[in-house]
Amino acid sequence: MRIVADTGVCVGEGQCVLTDPGVFDQDDDGIVTLLTDRPEGGAADRAGNAVALCPTSASSIIED
């Protein structure tokens, strides 16, 4: 699985960072950044939850 973040759609709500700070972060403007795009194990489950919580669908999962 791979996480993709669309910085043009992100509004900086930060739900992803609160849900999985090991995968998601925010830049100085509050826009999503990825610490890794291929989380494994429990991190993959948390990342999936974080993607689902995004109010603007700025993040998505691509199954490889």
PALUMDREN-699886 format. One record per atom (N, C-alpha, C, O, CB): chain; x, y, z. Coordinates in Angstrom, 2 decimals. Glycine has a CB too. Layout:
PALUMDREN-699886
chain:A; east:X; north:Y; up:Z
...
end
This chain:
PALUMDREN-699886
chain:A; east:0.85; north:-1.18; up:0.00
chain:A; east:0.00; north:0.00; up:0.00
chain:A; east:0.89; north:1.23; up:0.00
chain:A; east:1.97; north:1.25; up:0.59
chain:A; east:-0.96; north:0.00; up:1.22
chain:A; east:0.39; north:2.26; up:-0.68
chain:A; east:1.12; north:3.53; up:-0.75
chain:A; east:0.15; north:4.65; up:-0.42
chain:A; east:-1.00; north:4.63; up:-0.87
chain:A; east:1.78; north:3.74; up:-2.16
chain:A; east:0.61; north:5.61; up:0.36
chain:A; east:-0.19; north:6.79; up:0.70
chain:A; east:0.20; north:7.92; up:-0.24
chain:A; east:1.38; north:8.15; up:-0.51
chain:A; east:0.02; north:7.21; up:2.20
chain:A; east:-0.80; north:8.63; up:-0.73
chain:A; east:-0.59; north:9.79; up:-1.58
chain:A; east:-1.30; north:10.97; up:-0.94
chain:A; east:-2.44; north:10.84; up:-0.50
chain:A; east:-1.11; north:9.54; up:-3.04
chain:A; east:-0.63; north:12.10; up:-0.89
chain:A; east:-1.22; north:13.31; up:-0.31
chain:A; east:-1.29; north:14.40; up:-1.37
chain:A; east:-0.29; north:14.70; up:-2.03
chain:A; east:-0.41; north:13.80; up:0.92
chain:A; east:-2.46; north:14.99; up:-1.54
chain:A; east:-2.67; north:16.07; up:-2.50
chain:A; east:-2.63; north:17.39; up:-1.73
chain:A; east:-3.61; north:17.79; up:-1.11
chain:A; east:-4.03; north:15.90; up:-3.26
chain:A; east:-1.49; north:18.05; up:-1.79
chain:A; east:-1.31; north:19.29; up:-1.03
chain:A; east:-2.19; north:20.42; up:-1.55
chain:A; east:-2.43; north:21.39; up:-0.83
chain:A; east:0.14; north:19.72; up:-1.07
chain:A; east:-2.67; north:20.32; up:-2.78
chain:A; east:-3.55; north:21.33; up:-3.33
chain:A; east:-4.97; north:21.25; up:-2.78
chain:A; east:-5.73; north:22.21; up:-2.89
chain:A; east:-3.59; north:21.21; up:-4.82
chain:A; east:-5.32; north:20.11; up:-2.19
chain:A; east:-6.66; north:19.91; up:-1.64
chain:A; east:-6.66; north:20.08; up:-0.12
chain:A; east:-7.69; north:20.43; up:0.46
chain:A; east:-7.18; north:18.51; up:-2.02
chain:A; east:-5.53; north:19.84; up:0.51
chain:A; east:-5.42; north:19.91; up:1.97
chain:A; east:-5.73; north:21.32; up:2.49
chain:A; east:-5.25; north:22.31; up:1.94
chain:A; east:-4.02; north:19.48; up:2.42
chain:A; east:-6.54; north:21.39; up:3.56
chain:A; east:-6.85; north:22.67; up:4.18
chain:A; east:-6.24; north:22.79; up:5.58
chain:A; east:-6.50; north:23.76; up:6.29
chain:A; east:-8.36; north:22.86; up:4.26
chain:A; east:-5.44; north:21.82; up:5.97
chain:A; east:-4.71; north:21.91; up:7.23
chain:A; east:-5.49; north:21.58; up:8.48
chain:A; east:-5.15; north:22.06; up:9.56
chain:A; east:-4.19; north:23.25; up:7.37
chain:A; east:-6.53; north:20.77; up:8.37
chain:A; east:-7.31; north:20.37; up:9.55
chain:A; east:-6.46; north:19.59; up:10.54
chain:A; east:-6.68; north:19.70; up:11.75
chain:A; east:-8.51; north:19.53; up:9.13
chain:A; east:-5.51; north:18.79; up:10.07
chain:A; east:-4.59; north:18.07; up:10.94
chain:A; east:-5.11; north:16.77; up:11.51
chain:A; east:-4.47; north:16.18; up:12.39
chain:A; east:-4.21; north:18.93; up:12.04
chain:A; east:-6.26; north:16.30; up:11.04
chain:A; east:-6.80; north:15.03; up:11.55
chain:A; east:-5.84; north:13.87; up:11.27
chain:A; east:-5.72; north:12.96; up:12.08
chain:A; east:-8.17; north:14.74; up:10.92
chain:A; east:-5.18; north:13.91; up:10.13
chain:A; east:-4.24; north:12.85; up:9.78
chain:A; east:-3.07; north:12.82; up:10.77
chain:A; east:-2.66; north:11.75; up:11.21
chain:A; east:-3.72; north:13.04; up:8.35
chain:A; east:-2.55; north:13.98; up:11.10
chain:A; east:-1.41; north:14.06; up:12.02
chain:A; east:-1.82; north:13.60; up:13.41
chain:A; east:-1.06; north:12.90; up:14.08
chain:A; east:-0.86; north:15.49; up:12.08
chain:A; east:-3.00; north:13.97; up:13.85
chain:A; east:-3.48; north:13.54; up:15.17
chain:A; east:-3.69; north:12.03; up:15.21
chain:A; east:-3.49; north:11.40; up:16.24
chain:A; east:-4.78; north:14.27; up:15.52
chain:A; east:-4.11; north:11.45; up:14.09
chain:A; east:-4.39; north:10.03; up:14.03
chain:A; east:-3.13; north:9.20; up:13.85
chain:A; east:-3.00; north:8.14; up:14.46
chain:A; east:-5.35; north:9.74; up:12.91
chain:A; east:-2.19; north:9.67; up:13.04
chain:A; east:-0.96; north:8.91; up:12.79
chain:A; east:0.23; north:9.84; up:12.58
chain:A; east:0.63; north:10.09; up:11.44
chain:A; east:-1.14; north:8.00; up:11.58
chain:A; east:0.81; north:10.35; up:13.67
chain:A; east:1.96; north:11.26; up:13.55
chain:A; east:3.24; north:10.58; up:13.07
chain:A; east:4.23; north:11.26; up:12.81
chain:A; east:2.21; north:11.90; up:14.87
chain:A; east:3.23; north:9.27; up:12.96
chain:A; east:4.39; north:8.56; up:12.43
chain:A; east:4.44; north:8.57; up:10.91
chain:A; east:5.49; north:8.30; up:10.32
chain:A; east:4.40; north:7.15; up:12.92
chain:A; east:3.31; north:8.87; up:10.27
chain:A; east:3.23; north:8.88; up:8.81
chain:A; east:2.96; north:10.29; up:8.28
chain:A; east:3.51; north:10.68; up:7.25
chain:A; east:2.13; north:7.93; up:8.33
chain:A; east:2.13; north:11.04; up:8.99
chain:A; east:1.71; north:12.37; up:8.52
chain:A; east:2.31; north:13.48; up:9.37
chain:A; east:2.52; north:13.32; up:10.57
chain:A; east:0.19; north:12.47; up:8.52
chain:A; east:2.58; north:14.60; up:8.72
chain:A; east:3.04; north:15.81; up:9.40
chain:A; east:2.44; north:16.99; up:8.64
chain:A; east:1.77; north:16.81; up:7.63
chain:A; east:4.62; north:15.90; up:9.47
chain:A; east:2.69; north:18.18; up:9.14
chain:A; east:2.23; north:19.39; up:8.47
chain:A; east:3.41; north:20.33; up:8.29
chain:A; east:4.28; north:20.42; up:9.15
chain:A; east:1.10; north:20.09; up:9.27
chain:A; east:3.44; north:21.02; up:7.16
chain:A; east:4.50; north:21.99; up:6.92
chain:A; east:4.19; north:23.29; up:7.66
chain:A; east:3.22; north:23.35; up:8.41
chain:A; east:4.67; north:22.25; up:5.40
chain:A; east:4.99; north:24.30; up:7.45
chain:A; east:4.81; north:25.57; up:8.16
chain:A; east:3.48; north:26.25; up:7.86
chain:A; east:3.02; north:27.08; up:8.64
chain:A; east:5.94; north:26.50; up:7.81
chain:A; east:2.87; north:25.90; up:6.74
chain:A; east:1.56; north:26.46; up:6.38
chain:A; east:0.41; north:25.58; up:6.83
chain:A; east:-0.75; north:25.90; up:6.59
chain:A; east:1.48; north:26.67; up:4.89
chain:A; east:0.72; north:24.46; up:7.51
chain:A; east:-0.31; north:23.54; up:7.98
chain:A; east:-0.74; north:22.50; up:6.97
chain:A; east:-1.69; north:21.76; up:7.21
chain:A; east:-1.48; north:24.32; up:8.41
chain:A; east:-0.07; north:22.45; up:5.84
chain:A; east:-0.45; north:21.52; up:4.77
chain:A; east:0.23; north:20.17; up:5.00
chain:A; east:1.38; north:20.10; up:5.45
chain:A; east:-0.06; north:22.09; up:3.38
chain:A; east:-0.48; north:19.11; up:4.67
chain:A; east:-0.01; north:17.76; up:4.92
chain:A; east:1.32; north:17.46; up:4.20
chain:A; east:1.53; north:17.85; up:3.06
chain:A; east:-1.06; north:16.76; up:4.48
chain:A; east:2.19; north:16.77; up:4.90
chain:A; east:3.39; north:16.18; up:4.33
chain:A; east:3.46; north:14.75; up:4.82
chain:A; east:2.91; north:14.41; up:5.87
chain:A; east:4.68; north:17.00; up:4.73
chain:A; east:4.13; north:13.91; up:4.07
chain:A; east:4.28; north:12.51; up:4.45
chain:A; east:5.68; north:12.25; up:4.97
chain:A; east:6.67; north:12.65; up:4.36
chain:A; east:3.97; north:11.59; up:3.26
chain:A; east:5.76; north:11.57; up:6.10
chain:A; east:7.05; north:11.14; up:6.63
chain:A; east:7.49; north:9.84; up:5.96
chain:A; east:8.68; north:9.57; up:5.84
chain:A; east:6.98; north:10.95; up:8.16
chain:A; east:6.53; north:9.06; up:5.54
chain:A; east:6.75; north:7.86; up:4.72
chain:A; east:5.50; north:7.65; up:3.88
chain:A; east:4.39; north:7.95; up:4.32
chain:A; east:7.07; north:6.60; up:5.61
chain:A; east:5.67; north:7.13; up:2.69
chain:A; east:4.50; north:6.87; up:1.87
chain:A; east:4.15; north:5.39; up:1.81
chain:A; east:3.19; north:4.99; up:1.15
chain:A; east:4.73; north:7.38; up:0.47
chain:A; east:4.93; north:4.56; up:2.52
chain:A; east:4.68; north:3.11; up:2.55
chain:A; east:4.73; north:2.58; up:3.98
chain:A; east:5.66; north:1.86; up:4.34
chain:A; east:5.70; north:2.37; up:1.66
chain:A; east:3.73; north:2.92; up:4.78
chain:A; east:3.72; north:2.42; up:6.16
chain:A; east:3.46; north:0.91; up:6.17
chain:A; east:2.82; north:0.36; up:5.28
chain:A; east:2.64; north:3.14; up:6.99
chain:A; east:3.98; north:0.27; up:7.21
chain:A; east:3.83; north:-1.18; up:7.34
chain:A; east:3.24; north:-1.53; up:8.69
chain:A; east:3.30; north:-0.75; up:9.63
chain:A; east:5.18; north:-1.90; up:7.15
chain:A; east:2.66; north:-2.73; up:8.78
chain:A; east:2.13; north:-3.23; up:10.04
chain:A; east:1.03; north:-2.34; up:10.61
chain:A; east:0.12; north:-1.92; up:9.90
chain:A; east:3.23; north:-3.36; up:11.05
chain:A; east:1.15; north:-2.06; up:11.92
chain:A; east:0.17; north:-1.24; up:12.60
chain:A; east:0.11; north:0.17; up:12.04
chain:A; east:-0.94; north:0.80; up:12.06
chain:A; east:0.47; north:-1.19; up:14.07
chain:A; east:1.23; north:0.66; up:11.55
chain:A; east:1.26; north:2.00; up:10.96
chain:A; east:0.36; north:2.06; up:9.72
chain:A; east:-0.25; north:3.09; up:9.45
chain:A; east:2.71; north:2.41; up:10.60
chain:A; east:0.29; north:0.98; up:8.98
chain:A; east:-0.58; north:0.95; up:7.80
chain:A; east:-2.05; north:1.05; up:8.21
chain:A; east:-2.84; north:1.72; up:7.55
chain:A; east:-0.34; north:-0.34; up:6.98
chain:A; east:-2.40; north:0.37; up:9.29
chain:A; east:-3.79; north:0.46; up:9.79
chain:A; east:-4.12; north:1.87; up:10.25
chain:A; east:-5.18; north:2.40; up:9.93
chain:A; east:-4.01; north:-0.54; up:10.94
chain:A; east:-3.21; north:2.49; up:11.01
chain:A; east:-3.43; north:3.86; up:11.49
chain:A; east:-3.49; north:4.83; up:10.32
chain:A; east:-4.32; north:5.75; up:10.31
chain:A; east:-2.31; north:4.28; up:12.47
chain:A; east:-2.63; north:4.63; up:9.33
chain:A; east:-2.64; north:5.51; up:8.16
chain:A; east:-3.96; north:5.39; up:7.40
chain:A; east:-4.49; north:6.39; up:6.91
chain:A; east:-1.46; north:5.17; up:7.22
chain:A; east:-4.50; north:4.18; up:7.31
chain:A; east:-5.79; north:3.99; up:6.67
chain:A; east:-6.89; north:4.74; up:7.40
chain:A; east:-7.77; north:5.34; up:6.78
chain:A; east:-6.13; north:2.52; up:6.60
chain:A; east:-6.85; north:4.71; up:8.73
chain:A; east:-7.83; north:5.46; up:9.52
chain:A; east:-7.66; north:6.96; up:9.29
chain:A; east:-8.65; north:7.68; up:9.17
chain:A; east:-7.68; north:5.14; up:11.02
chain:A; east:-6.41; north:7.42; up:9.24
chain:A; east:-6.15; north:8.84; up:9.03
chain:A; east:-6.68; north:9.30; up:7.67
chain:A; east:-7.26; north:10.38; up:7.56
chain:A; east:-4.65; north:9.13; up:9.13
chain:A; east:-6.48; north:8.49; up:6.65
chain:A; east:-6.99; north:8.82; up:5.31
chain:A; east:-8.51; north:8.93; up:5.34
chain:A; east:-9.08; north:9.84; up:4.75
chain:A; east:-6.54; north:7.75; up:4.27
chain:A; east:-9.15; north:8.00; up:6.03
chain:A; east:-10.62; north:8.01; up:6.11
chain:A; east:-11.16; north:9.23; up:6.84
chain:A; east:-12.26; north:9.68; up:6.55
chain:A; east:-11.11; north:6.75; up:6.81
chain:A; east:-10.39; north:9.77; up:7.78
chain:A; east:-10.84; north:10.92; up:8.56
chain:A; east:-10.63; north:12.27; up:7.88
chain:A; east:-11.17; north:13.28; up:8.33
chain:A; east:-10.15; north:10.93; up:9.87
chain:A; east:-9.86; north:12.30; up:6.82
chain:A; east:-9.56; north:13.57; up:6.15
chain:A; east:-10.84; north:14.21; up:5.63
chain:A; east:-11.53; north:13.60; up:4.81
chain:A; east:-8.55; north:13.36; up:5.00
chain:A; east:-11.17; north:15.42; up:6.08
chain:A; east:-12.43; north:16.06; up:5.66
chain:A; east:-12.45; north:16.49; up:4.19
chain:A; east:-13.52; north:16.70; up:3.63
chain:A; east:-12.70; north:17.25; up:6.52
chain:A; east:-11.29; north:16.62; up:3.57
chain:A; east:-11.25; north:17.04; up:2.17
chain:A; east:-10.76; north:15.94; up:1.23
chain:A; east:-10.59; north:16.17; up:0.03
chain:A; east:-10.37; north:18.26; up:2.03
chain:A; east:-10.52; north:14.75; up:1.76
chain:A; east:-9.98; north:13.63; up:0.98
chain:A; east:-8.66; north:14.00; up:0.31
chain:A; east:-8.41; north:13.61; up:-0.83
chain:A; east:-11.00; north:13.19; up:-0.07
chain:A; east:-7.83; north:14.73; up:1.03
chain:A; east:-6.53; north:15.13; up:0.50
chain:A; east:-5.55; north:13.97; up:0.45
chain:A; east:-4.58; north:14.01; up:-0.30
chain:A; east:-5.96; north:16.25; up:1.34
chain:A; east:-5.79; north:12.95; up:1.24
chain:A; east:-4.93; north:11.78; up:1.25
chain:A; east:-5.70; north:10.58; up:0.73
chain:A; east:-6.91; north:10.47; up:0.92
chain:A; east:-4.39; north:11.51; up:2.67
chain:A; east:-4.97; north:9.70; up:0.07
chain:A; east:-5.61; north:8.49; up:-0.43
chain:A; east:-4.64; north:7.33; up:-0.36
chain:A; east:-3.43; north:7.51; up:-0.21
chain:A; east:-6.12; north:8.68; up:-1.87
chain:A; east:-5.20; north:6.13; up:-0.48
chain:A; east:-4.41; north:4.91; up:-0.44
chain:A; east:-4.43; north:4.28; up:-1.83
chain:A; east:-5.47; north:4.18; up:-2.47
chain:A; east:-4.95; north:3.90; up:0.64
chain:A; east:-3.25; north:3.88; up:-2.27
chain:A; east:-3.13; north:3.16; up:-3.53
chain:A; east:-2.62; north:1.77; up:-3.18
chain:A; east:-1.54; north:1.62; up:-2.61
chain:A; east:-2.18; north:3.91; up:-4.55
chain:A; east:-3.39; north:0.76; up:-3.53
chain:A; east:-2.98; north:-0.61; up:-3.27
chain:A; east:-2.07; north:-1.07; up:-4.41
chain:A; east:-2.42; north:-0.97; up:-5.59
chain:A; east:-4.23; north:-1.55; up:-3.14
chain:A; east:-0.91; north:-1.55; up:-4.03
chain:A; east:0.07; north:-2.03; up:-5.04
chain:A; east:-0.16; north:-3.49; up:-5.35
chain:A; east:0.56; north:-4.07; up:-6.17
chain:A; east:1.51; north:-1.82; up:-4.56
end
